[in-house]
């Protein structure tokens, strides 16, 4: 996701999980959430209040969370990436 032009992955640290928080400067998180939901992807919004210290220190906007699990196929992940790029 970090390779998509205009998308910033908000997660920090060395070890990453299937839960990815991101934002796109050109599309507010709530609009992106609605667009992806209309395309069949269940994402969630992460408001500023969810992590006030980090969000304030880093100047983060509201974030979008995509949660991948062991049952997601590589094809589903590829489709999510393609749909995210189109939604931008």
N, C-alpha and C positions, 0 to 999 in steps of 0.2 A: 504493500500500500504506500510505503514511503517513496516508491519510485514513480507514483502517479503525479504528474505536474499539477500543482495547486493543492495537494493534500499534504497535511502535516500529521504525523503520528505523535500523539501526546505522551505515550508511555515512555518511561525512562527505565534505566537499570540494564543489567547484563542479561538476566533471565527473563524471557518473555513467555506469555501464555497465549491461549487462543482468544482471550478477551482483549480486543484492540480498541483504544480510544483515539479518535481522530477529529480533525476539523479541516474544512476547506474555506479558504479566505473569501472565495467568490460566492459561496452558497451557505447561508446560515444553517446551523445544525438541524433546527426544526424543519426547515424546508427540505433538506436532504433526507431526513428521516421519513417524511411523508412521501417523497418521491420514491425512495427505495421500498417502502411498504407497498406502494401501488404496483411495484414491480415484483412483489412476492418475497421481499426480504424483511425479516423481523429484526430490526435494530432498536436501540433505545437511546434516549437522551440522557446526558450526564450534565445536570445543571451546575452552575458555579458553586452552589451551596453544598454540593457533594464533596468537594475538597477545596475549601476556601483558601487555605494557606498556600497550597501549591498553585492554584489558579491565580491568586493575587500576585504571588511572587514571580510567576512566569508570564503573567498577562494573558492567560488563556480565555478564549470565549467558551460558551457552552459547547460541549463535546458530543460526538456521536459514538456509540459503542456498538461494535460488531462482535458477537460472541460465537466463535467456532468451537465445535466439539468433535469428538472422535468419529461420530457418525456422518460428518460432512465429507463428501467426496472431493477429490481434486477438481472435478468438473464443476461442482457447485461453487467452489472457491474461485475458479476462473470466471464463472458467470457473474459472481458478485463483483469481481474486479471490473469486468467489462461494463456491467450496468452502472457501477459507481462512476466510471469514466464518462459514460454517456449522460449521467445525471448532472455532471458538472457543467 
